[in-house]
Amino acid sequence: MGIMRAAVTLTLAEAAQVLDPPLSERQLRDIVRALCWEPDTVRRTGRPGKPVAAYDAARLMKLHAALIPFAQGLG
């Protein structure tokens, strides 16, 4: 029997807090939109309004690694 693993997801705000070198939430949002990425899940906040999009953490980290050489020019 195989082991099921839950994917670790991050919101763009969470990812912006852990990435090093840093990217802002706005930079990440612009990049994700340009790539036409759909969220992997949404998180309910417990407040009225729109749920928050969350993306696969490993995928965001790979994206960040690919962007590191260009990070100085973003903003």
C-alpha positions as CSV (number, residue, x, y, z in Angstrom):
1,M,0.0,0.0,0.0
2,G,1.4,3.4,-1.0
3,I,1.8,6.3,1.3
4,M,-0.3,9.4,0.5
5,R,1.4,12.7,1.1
6,A,-0.3,15.9,1.4
7,A,1.2,18.7,-0.7
8,V,2.6,21.6,1.3
9,T,1.1,24.8,0.1
10,L,1.9,28.4,0.7
11,T,0.0,31.6,0.0
12,L,2.0,34.2,-1.8
13,A,2.2,36.3,1.4
14,E,3.7,33.3,3.2
15,A,6.1,32.6,0.4
16,A,7.3,36.2,0.4
17,Q,8.2,35.8,4.1
18,V,10.4,32.8,3.6
19,L,12.1,33.3,0.3
20,D,15.8,34.3,0.4
21,P,16.7,36.5,-1.4
22,P,13.3,38.0,-0.8
23,L,10.6,38.7,-3.4
24,S,7.6,40.8,-2.4
25,E,4.1,39.4,-2.4
26,R,3.3,41.8,-5.3
27,Q,6.3,40.5,-7.3
28,L,5.3,36.9,-6.8
29,R,1.7,37.7,-7.7
30,D,2.8,39.4,-10.9
31,I,5.0,36.5,-11.9
32,V,2.4,33.9,-11.1
33,R,-0.2,35.8,-13.2
34,A,2.3,36.2,-16.1
35,L,2.8,32.4,-16.0
36,C,-1.0,31.8,-15.8
37,W,-0.6,29.5,-12.8
38,E,-3.8,28.4,-11.2
39,P,-3.8,27.9,-7.4
40,D,-3.3,24.4,-6.2
41,T,-5.9,25.0,-3.5
42,V,-7.6,27.8,-1.6
43,R,-7.7,28.5,2.1
44,R,-10.7,29.8,3.9
45,T,-9.7,32.6,6.2
46,G,-12.7,32.4,8.5
47,R,-13.7,35.9,7.5
48,P,-16.3,37.0,5.0
49,G,-14.8,37.5,1.5
50,K,-12.7,35.7,-1.0
51,P,-10.6,32.7,0.0
52,V,-6.8,33.0,-0.3
53,A,-5.1,31.2,-3.1
54,A,-2.3,28.8,-2.1
55,Y,0.3,27.2,-4.4
56,D,2.5,24.1,-4.1
57,A,5.5,25.1,-2.0
58,A,8.0,23.0,-3.9
59,R,6.8,24.6,-7.2
60,L,7.2,28.1,-5.7
61,M,10.7,27.3,-4.5
62,K,11.7,26.0,-7.9
63,L,10.4,29.2,-9.5
64,H,12.3,31.3,-7.0
65,A,15.5,29.4,-7.7
66,A,15.1,30.1,-11.4
67,L,14.5,33.8,-10.7
68,I,17.4,34.4,-8.3
69,P,19.7,35.6,-11.1
70,F,17.1,38.2,-12.1
71,A,15.8,39.1,-8.6
72,Q,17.9,42.3,-8.4
73,G,16.1,43.7,-11.5
74,L,12.5,43.1,-10.2
75,G,10.5,45.7,-8.5
